[in-house]
Amino acid sequence: MDTYQERLIEQSRWRFIMPPSPDAPLLTVRAAVILLLAAVVGVVAGVLSYQVDKSLPGAALWGGGAAGGAVALFHSIVSR
């Protein structure tokens, strides 16, 4: 008798062996828009920070922090 758990285990084995279907997108359009907007915000924040302080590590930290915050913000704003 084939139980649900046995079928689930069998499917999970094949998931690692078989490549994903070519029709499935790597990212959804929503995820791509959110990441693109966050990258733009991060670059702008990094450039502005570099203009003020002339420190590349500081600009990278400010840009990364701004991009991370922007991902959270745009995730809540962009509708599903």
Buried (B, 14 or more C-beta within 10 A) or exposed (E): EEEEEEEEEEEEEEEEEEEEEEEEEEEEEEBEEBBEBBBEBBBBBBEBBBEEEEEEEBBBBBBEBBBEBBBEBBEEEEEE
